[in-house]
Amino acid sequence: MFAPDLSAHGSDTILSAPCASRYLVMELMDANLCQVIQMELDHERLSYLLYQMLCGIKHLHAAGIIHRDLKPSNIVVKSDCTLKILDFGLARTAATGLLMTPYVVTRYYRAPEVILGMGYQANVDIWSVGCILAEMVRHKILFPGRDYIDQWNKVIEQLGTPTQEFLMKLNQSVRTYVENRPRYAGYSFEKLFPDVLFPADSEHNKLKASQARDLLSKMLVIDASKRISVDEALKHPYINVWYDPAEVEAPPPKFTDKQLEEREHTVDEWKDLIYKEVYDWEECTKNGVIRGQPPPLAQVQQ
């Protein structure tokens, strides 16, 4: 479901065995999400793409990894609606209360806790998914900030200035700055995402604009402590029509050496480690079509 495995289909990855060379041949995908965003998707395809994103994120978080750079250009899809998450260059091991550098994540999809230099945890990725969903509905970027200050202003202009409870979580200098900014009441999600932006309600799966809007309202929450988790999102009515325990509840990977990636390795050592990782994945992967999959994207009216 997500890209660390390099391919969701065992037969599509070719491994070169000689020690001198390692080649990874990855499955060719049809487009990235930037292109799909310009399409008029129905609720089935929209919710199914989100379901796959959330499955991938859940497995990452179960492995103790935060992606930190989710954006449309890092998400690729095939015409049959299967999706993969790419580019783990900024992914980091999660740690409770860890204050990570804010200089990550393409600006438009940065969560408030990143913009404000706060400590953050796994649901920083959920904010990014909310921004992506909003972009798929609006066909344009939700918070197109020019810099950190403008990014924060774009957020509060639309969602409103956060409560004093949230402001008290900021360090003194940041809190002083935020408190001195103009205060905004923000808009309701009905105003930000009116029904006209959404496809017609689905008769087959009973998916509605009101459900998608409710999910957006739970993902795009400035205070991360009140933001929906990936597990809660997967159970949301707009998503759970696709819920498959075999996909969602797979056991987390077993790490025999938690410090493996923190140590220095030569290029050849990294090649060997990658080869072993993909080989092990190949051994336990089975081919098959995902149950309940919607019609192909190729059938969507451009």
Helices and strands as residue ranges (DSSP letters): G 3-5, G 10-12, E 14-15, E 24-25, E 31-32, H 33-36, H 43-62, E 65-66, G 72-74, E 75-77, E 83-85, E 92-93, G 107-109, H 112-115, H 124-138, H 148-159, H 164-167, H 172-179, H 189-192, G 195-197, H 209-219, G 224-226, H 230-234, G 240-242, H 245-248, G 260-262, H 267-284, G 297-299
